[in-house]
Amino acid sequence: MIIPHKEIVDVKKKNRISDYRLSVLSGVSAHVIGNFRKNPNYKITAENLLKICKPLGFELSNVNPKNNN
């Protein structure tokens, strides 16, 4: 499952979660969250993306890592 940037930003906005609050909940810096929110092409690590998605209620059980064999 791919979670589009817009969905993450929309859920954050709908639930009135500030960048700072999400940073506290996720452990990702507010600076990174702000850059991601402002720029859909921002290069965010998979680890940080997962950390951001969890407190917003996204389930990521369908994520399949690429097999590099």
C-alpha positions as CSV (number, residue, x, y, z in Angstrom):
1,M,0.0,0.0,0.0
2,I,1.3,3.4,-0.9
3,I,0.2,6.3,1.3
4,P,0.1,9.5,-0.8
5,H,1.6,12.7,0.6
6,K,-1.8,14.4,0.3
7,E,-3.5,11.8,2.5
8,I,-0.9,12.2,5.3
9,V,-1.2,16.0,5.1
10,D,-5.0,15.9,5.0
11,V,-5.3,13.6,8.1
12,K,-2.8,15.8,10.0
13,K,-4.9,18.9,9.1
14,K,-8.2,17.2,9.8
15,N,-7.1,16.1,13.3
16,R,-5.5,19.5,13.9
17,I,-2.1,18.0,14.6
18,S,0.8,20.5,14.5
19,D,4.2,19.7,13.1
20,Y,5.5,20.0,16.7
21,R,2.9,17.6,18.1
22,L,3.5,15.0,15.4
23,S,7.2,15.3,16.1
24,V,6.6,14.5,19.8
25,L,4.3,11.6,18.9
26,S,6.5,10.2,16.1
27,G,10.1,11.0,17.2
28,V,10.8,12.7,13.8
29,S,12.0,16.3,14.0
30,A,9.4,19.0,13.4
31,H,11.8,20.4,10.7
32,V,11.6,17.2,8.7
33,I,7.8,17.0,9.1
34,G,7.4,20.6,8.0
35,N,9.6,20.0,4.9
36,F,7.5,16.9,4.1
37,R,4.2,18.8,4.6
38,K,5.3,21.7,2.4
39,N,6.9,19.7,-0.4
40,P,5.4,16.6,-1.9
41,N,8.7,15.8,-3.5
42,Y,10.7,16.0,-0.3
43,K,13.0,13.0,0.1
44,I,12.0,11.4,3.4
45,T,13.5,8.1,4.6
46,A,11.2,5.1,4.8
47,E,11.9,4.9,8.6
48,N,10.7,8.5,9.1
49,L,7.7,8.0,6.9
50,L,6.7,4.9,9.0
51,K,7.2,6.9,12.2
52,I,5.0,9.7,10.9
53,C,2.2,7.4,9.7
54,K,1.8,5.4,12.9
55,P,0.4,8.2,15.1
56,L,-1.9,9.3,12.3
57,G,-3.5,5.9,12.3
58,F,-2.3,4.6,8.9
59,E,-1.8,0.8,8.8
60,L,1.3,-0.2,6.9
61,S,1.0,-4.0,7.0
62,N,0.8,-4.2,3.2
63,V,4.3,-2.7,2.6
64,N,6.5,-5.1,0.7
65,P,10.2,-4.3,0.6
66,K,11.9,-4.5,-2.7
67,N,13.9,-7.7,-3.1
68,N,17.4,-6.9,-4.3
69,N,18.6,-10.4,-5.1
